[in-house]
């Protein structure tokens, strides 16, 4: 399946527009990561635990979006975007969405 943040795929023609598809996941901080993040706030530096957490969340959200697109009969998702939001104290949602299409 082709996944792109562009509105078109160069060299391909959109044959069928299937509409919006999405995938999301809500993740919470692990106590150990949270403790290390607190220390990093004091001394500075990258919060690698959170970086890994967000990468895993993006991958899961994209996987779910692709599953929804495949179920709709798509072979591509174009104009893909990501959004994050705080759900509750210590938990955040990562949301991926795009347009499912059938490319020639």
C-alpha positions as CSV (number, residue, x, y, z in Angstrom):
1,X,0.0,0.0,0.0
2,X,1.3,3.4,-1.0
3,X,1.2,6.0,1.9
4,X,2.0,9.6,1.0
5,X,1.6,13.1,2.5
6,X,1.2,14.5,-1.0
7,X,-2.2,15.0,-2.7
8,X,-1.1,13.0,-5.8
9,X,1.3,10.2,-6.6
10,X,3.6,11.3,-9.4
11,X,3.1,9.0,-12.4
12,X,-0.1,7.5,-11.1
13,X,-3.7,8.4,-11.7
14,X,-6.4,8.2,-9.1
15,X,-9.1,5.9,-10.4
16,X,-11.4,5.8,-7.3
17,X,-11.7,8.2,-4.4
18,X,-12.9,6.2,-1.3
19,X,-12.8,8.9,1.3
20,X,-11.3,9.5,4.7
21,X,-9.5,6.8,6.6
22,X,-8.0,7.0,10.0
23,X,-6.1,5.3,12.7
24,X,-5.3,6.2,16.3
25,X,-3.8,5.0,19.5
26,X,-3.8,6.4,23.0
27,X,-0.5,5.8,24.9
28,X,0.4,6.5,28.5
29,X,3.8,7.2,30.1
30,X,5.6,4.3,31.7
31,X,6.6,5.1,35.3
32,X,10.3,4.6,34.5
33,X,10.1,6.9,31.4
34,X,8.3,9.4,33.5
35,X,10.9,9.4,36.2
36,X,13.7,9.8,33.6
37,X,11.8,12.6,31.9
38,X,11.6,14.4,35.3
39,X,15.4,14.2,35.6
40,X,15.9,15.4,32.0
41,X,13.7,18.4,32.8
42,X,16.3,19.3,35.5
43,X,19.5,18.6,33.5
44,X,18.2,19.0,29.9
45,X,18.5,16.7,26.9
46,X,16.4,14.5,24.6
47,X,13.6,12.5,26.3
48,X,14.5,9.3,24.4
49,X,11.8,7.3,26.2
50,X,9.2,9.7,24.9
51,X,10.7,9.8,21.4
52,X,10.4,6.0,21.3
53,X,6.9,6.1,22.7
54,X,5.8,8.6,20.0
55,X,7.5,6.5,17.2
56,X,5.6,3.4,18.3
57,X,2.4,5.3,18.5
58,X,2.9,6.7,15.0
59,X,3.6,3.2,13.6
60,X,0.5,1.8,15.3
61,X,-1.8,4.7,14.1
62,X,-0.5,4.3,10.5
63,X,-1.0,0.5,10.7
64,X,-4.6,1.0,11.8
65,X,-5.2,3.6,9.0
66,X,-3.8,1.2,6.4
67,X,-6.0,-1.6,7.7
68,X,-9.1,0.6,7.3
69,X,-8.0,1.7,3.8
70,X,-7.4,-1.9,2.7
71,X,-10.9,-2.9,4.1
72,X,-12.4,-0.1,1.9
73,X,-10.6,-1.5,-1.2
74,X,-7.9,1.1,-1.4
75,X,-4.3,0.5,-2.6
76,X,-3.1,3.9,-1.4
77,X,-3.7,6.6,1.2
78,X,-2.8,10.1,0.1
79,X,-2.6,13.5,1.9
80,X,-1.7,11.7,5.2
81,X,-1.5,13.9,8.3
82,X,-0.8,13.3,12.0
83,X,-2.3,15.0,15.0
84,X,-1.7,14.6,18.7
85,X,-3.8,15.5,21.7
86,X,-3.7,15.1,25.4
87,X,-6.5,12.8,26.5
88,X,-5.9,12.9,30.3
89,X,-3.0,13.5,32.7
90,X,-0.2,11.4,31.4
91,X,-1.9,10.0,28.3
92,X,-1.9,11.2,24.7
93,X,-3.6,10.2,21.5
94,X,-1.8,10.0,18.2
95,X,-4.1,10.2,15.2
96,X,-3.2,9.5,11.6
97,X,-5.6,10.3,8.8
98,X,-5.7,10.6,5.0
99,X,-7.7,9.9,1.8
100,X,-8.1,6.3,0.7
101,X,-7.9,5.9,-3.1
102,X,-7.4,3.3,-5.8
103,X,-4.5,4.2,-8.1
104,X,-4.1,2.9,-11.6
